[in-house]
Amino acid sequence: MNIRALSPLMPLLLACTTTVVGDDGSTTGDGDGDGDQGTSAEGDGDGDPLADWCGLSEGPSEPWFEVYQDQELLGDGSKLAVECGFQGFFMFETDPQLGGFIPDSEDVEFHVELDVEGYNVGASGHFAVGDFNIYVACCEETYEYSYECYYLQTRFQLFPPDEIEDLSVIHDLPGTLTVTMEGPDGPVEQVLDVKMWAVEEGENSWEFCEPYYPSVDPLPVDGPPIPG
């Protein structure tokens, strides 16, 4: 039978398991008969369980997380600052780092509460509260100029109550940040005693929020100018 006659059978032949029998009777194969080449469900097949989880970090062998603001680890006594967000609203934005387990999905659930004594006039009796599905897998854009990865939730963004018009009233007050992660064996919680920081910066006032973007010179264009 010639190669042309074998062409319709090539996909089936390539999917079959190839088994080699050694001198000691042992066998090895390069597949499992269904096209699966033995890639681990928890990694990239190279033995690294974090290879497919870009949002997980190395650390303890049990579920854990840490919370950062402006790359500074938050702990008891840390400053928690309000800032003007990219969307034009004042907010408290923090970044979680987590690990110690392989999630059942691409997202890990978090519940975050912020309390400031005397000013808990927001939702559910807190100063601010939010539920977040933090994306921890590895995202790749499906085509050039797409923005699927940009809109994935990877940070906590808490918004102060609308009832407080002048946020300077909370400056230097003690606050309590409670963060709860849904781990594989149940909730993992941290309660942080923080110090609120609310200082106007630049041209912003508590009545107007405009995010600051540094000016960037335009890229030079090679070649002669375009005639008018």
Secondary structure, 3 states (H helix, E strand, C coil): CCHHHHHHHHHHHHHCCCEEECCCCCEEECCCCCCCCCCCCCCCCCCCCCCCCCCECCCCCCCEEEEEECCEECCCCCEEECEECCCCCEEEEEEEEEECCCCCCCEEEEEEEEEECCCCCCHHHCCEEEEEEEECCCCCCCCCCCCCCCCCCCCEEECCCCCCCCHHHHCCCEEEEEEEEEECCEEEEEEEEEEEECCCCCCCECCECCCCCCCCCCCCCCCCCCCC
